[in-house]
Amino acid sequence: MAKAAFDRVAMIALAIVSATALSNTAMAQSTDTRRIEELEKENAGLRARLRRLEAQSENTNLRAKIEKLEARRNTAPPRVEASAPSAPRLFESSAPDRTLILADMNVKAPPAIAPRLYTWTGVYVGVEGGYGWGKQDLNAVFLGDPNVPFPFPDVAVQSGRQKGWLFGGFAGAQQQWGSWVFGIEADFDAADIKNSAVASATNAFFIGGVPGIRCGANNTECLTRTVASDSKIDGLGSLRAKVGFAPVPNLLIYGTGGLGFGHVKNSFTVTDSTELGPNQVPVAPVVSVLTGGTSMLGWAAGAGVDWKWSADAGSAWVFGVEYLHYDFGTQTITVSNNAGSSSAFHTNVSADAIKGRISYLFSIR
């Protein structure tokens, strides 16, 4: 009987355990079902949002295409039509929640604006002017006559720095590739770059009687030679290649070099004066003027900066500053006077110039 009671208790306990397990299983399944329903709702919301985004993207693409068509129509010449203007056409997408788009309407085209000239390619002409300084390493010696008993002294003339203004014009052509600009330019300037120098020497001779204590005293004879020199560069020009870089569209920095040419003039006024003692016959001074010049060929090199202000679609004003150095090496200059007397001397000539420039650039496309 005890065994039977034990078996009934065991069966009741097993039933309780089975019922608990079934209850837990049912609760878990109910939780999973609610989770699945929530996920399906989230997926449905995401799909709806995706459809709205796709509709907005298609609307944006349609607007872009219509704007392109409008731009092409505005730039085309106006058409004259006899028929009445058509009503605006509306395009509507078949997808839900899409915006109605106005595809065609009569819009007056805005006035055309001339494009700015952002390239340095073209031909240009301009004017320039500025300041120059030069150097003439001259060492000309004017010899006295050694065949007379009382000769005048030899006088050496050395000229130095020259300075003055210059003014002229220039023209060129250039081509731009990327930020680099390559071209060729020619220029010529009238100039007044000059220098003056004076040198003199005296020979004193005692010719008998009471010795003189100074020139012109008693029987002393003093022979003085004075040479006044004037040198001037009156023309400078060049034919040069040009390489530039444009860090921004309207600014050009460049270097340049090539052939240089110029013209130099020299004149010398030689005055021979005699100062005698009171017992001698006075002698009038003798003046001789010798003039001459030469054209020079050498090289020129320098650098510059240009700033461009676009005037219209095919041209621009260009404002710039340029520095050039000219070197003509050793030159032979011959000077002569009215009596047919001539003299030749050698000199090294160089010059520098800094110039402000204004030019007009014509675009070539």
Long-range contacts (C-beta under 8 A, 24 or more apart in sequence): 51-95, 51-96, 51-97, 52-97, 54-95, 55-93, 55-95, 55-96, 55-97, 55-98, 58-93, 58-95, 58-98, 59-93, 59-98, 59-99, 59-101, 62-91, 62-93, 62-101, 63-101, 66-101, 66-103, 70-107, 73-109, 74-107, 74-109, 74-110, 75-109, 75-112, 78-109, 114-312, 114-313, 115-313, 116-310, 116-313, 117-308, 117-310, 117-311, 117-312, 117-313, 117-314, 117-315, 117-316, 117-361, 117-363, 118-249, 118-250, 118-310, 119-176, 119-363, 120-174, 120-176, 120-181, 120-244, 120-246, 120-252, 120-308, 120-361, 121-174, 121-175, 121-176, 121-181, 121-363, 121-364, 121-365, 122-173, 122-174, 122-315, 122-361, 122-362, 122-363, 122-364, 123-171, 123-172, 123-173, 123-361, 123-362, 123-364, 124-171, 124-172, 124-173, 124-174, 124-318, 124-359, 124-360, 124-361, 124-362, 125-169, 125-170, 125-171, 125-359, 125-360, 126-169, 126-170, 126-171, 126-318, 126-357, 126-358, 126-359, 126-360, 127-167, 127-168, 127-169, 127-170, 127-357, 127-358, 127-359, 128-167, 128-168, 128-169, 128-170, 128-187, 128-189, 128-322, 128-355, 128-356, 128-357, 128-358, 129-165, 129-166, 129-167, 129-168, 129-189, 129-355, 129-356, 130-165, 130-166, 130-167, 130-353, 130-354, 130-355, 130-356, 131-163, 131-164, 131-165, 131-166, 131-353, 131-354, 132-163, 132-164, 132-165, 132-166, 132-191, 132-193, 132-233, 132-236, 132-351, 132-352, 132-353, 132-354, 133-161, 133-162, 133-163, 133-193, 133-351, 133-352, 133-353, 134-161, 134-162, 134-163, 134-193, 134-195, 134-233, 134-349, 134-350, 134-351, 134-352, 135-160, 135-161, 135-162, 135-348, 135-349, 135-350, 135-351, 136-160, 136-162, 136-195, 136-231, 136-264, 136-347, 136-348, 136-349, 137-347, 137-348, 137-349, 138-229, 138-231, 138-266, 138-345, 138-347, 139-345, 139-347, 140-229, 140-268, 140-343, 140-345, 140-347, 141-345, 142-225, 142-227, 142-268, 142-270, 142-343, 144-203, 144-223, 144-225, 150-203, 150-205, 150-221, 150-223, 151-203, 151-223, 152-203, 152-223, 152-224, 152-225, 152-272, 153-201, 153-202, 153-203, 153-223, 153-224, 153-225, 154-201, 155-199, 155-200, 155-201, 155-225, 155-226, 155-227, 155-270, 156-199, 157-197, 157-199, 157-227, 157-229, 157-268, 158-197, 158-199, 159-195, 159-197, 159-229, 159-231, 159-347, 160-195, 160-197, 161-195, 162-193, 162-194, 162-195, 162-231, 162-232, 162-233, 162-351, 163-193, 163-194, 163-195, 164-191, 164-192, 164-193, 164-194, 164-232, 165-191, 165-192, 165-193, 166-190, 166-191, 166-192, 166-193, 166-236, 166-353, 166-355, 168-237, 170-357, 170-359, 172-242, 174-242, 174-244, 176-246, 179-245, 179-246, 179-247, 180-243, 180-244, 180-245, 180-246, 181-242, 181-243, 181-244, 181-245, 181-246, 181-252, 181-254, 182-241, 182-242, 182-243, 182-244, 183-241, 183-242, 183-244, 184-239, 184-240, 184-241, 184-242, 185-238, 185-239, 185-240, 185-242, 185-256, 186-237, 186-238, 186-239, 186-240, 187-237, 187-238, 188-235, 188-236, 188-237, 189-235, 189-236, 189-237, 189-353, 189-355, 190-234, 190-235, 191-233, 191-234, 191-235, 191-236, 191-262, 192-232, 192-234, 193-232, 193-233, 193-234, 193-236, 193-351, 194-230, 194-231, 194-232, 194-233, 195-230, 195-231, 195-232, 196-228, 196-229, 196-230, 196-231, 197-228, 197-229, 198-226, 198-227, 198-228, 198-229, 199-226, 199-227, 199-229, 200-224, 200-225, 200-226, 200-227, 201-225, 207-280, 209-277, 209-279, 212-277, 215-275, 216-275, 216-276, 216-277, 216-278, 217-277, 217-278, 218-277, 218-278, 218-279, 219-277, 219-279, 219-280, 220-276, 220-277, 221-274, 221-275, 221-276, 221-277, 221-280, 222-274, 222-275, 222-276, 223-272, 223-273, 223-274, 224-272, 224-273, 224-274, 224-275, 225-270, 225-271, 225-272, 226-270, 226-271, 226-273, 227-268, 227-269, 227-270, 227-271, 228-268, 228-269, 228-271, 229-266, 229-267, 229-268, 229-269, 230-266, 230-267, 230-268, 231-264, 231-265, 231-266, 232-264, 232-265, 232-266, 233-262, 233-263, 233-264, 233-349, 233-351, 234-263, 234-264, 234-265, 235-262, 235-263, 236-260, 236-261, 236-262, 236-326, 236-351, 236-353, 237-261, 237-262, 238-300, 238-324, 238-326, 240-300, 240-301, 244-306, 249-308, 250-307, 250-308, 250-309, 250-310, 251-305, 251-306, 251-307, 251-308, 252-305, 252-306, 252-307, 252-308, 253-303, 253-304, 253-305, 254-303, 254-304, 254-305, 254-306, 255-301, 255-302, 255-303, 256-301, 256-302, 256-303, 256-304, 256-322, 256-324, 257-299, 257-300, 257-301, 257-302, 258-299, 258-300, 258-301, 259-297, 259-299, 259-300, 260-297, 260-298, 260-299, 260-300, 260-324, 260-326, 260-327, 260-328, 261-295, 261-296, 261-297, 261-298, 262-295, 262-296, 262-298, 262-326, 262-328, 262-349, 262-351, 263-293, 263-294, 263-295, 263-296, 264-293, 264-294, 264-296, 264-331, 264-333, 264-349, 265-291, 265-292, 265-293, 266-291, 266-292, 266-293, 266-333, 266-335, 267-291, 267-292, 267-335, 268-335, 288-337, 288-339, 288-341, 289-337, 289-338, 290-335, 290-336, 290-337, 290-341, 290-342, 290-343, 291-335, 291-336, 291-337, 292-333, 292-334, 292-335, 292-336, 292-342, 293-333, 294-331, 294-332, 294-333, 294-334, 296-328, 296-331, 296-349, 297-328, 298-326, 298-327, 298-328, 298-329, 299-326, 299-327, 300-324, 300-325, 300-326, 300-327, 301-325, 304-357, 306-357, 308-361, 313-363, 314-362, 314-363, 314-365, 315-360, 315-361, 315-362, 315-363, 316-360, 316-361, 316-363, 317-358, 317-359, 317-360, 317-361, 318-357, 318-358, 318-359, 318-360, 318-361, 319-357, 319-358, 320-356, 320-357, 320-358, 320-359, 321-354, 321-355, 321-356, 321-357, 322-354, 322-355, 322-357, 323-352, 323-353, 323-354, 323-355, 324-352, 324-353, 324-355, 325-350, 325-351, 325-352, 326-350, 326-351, 326-352, 326-353
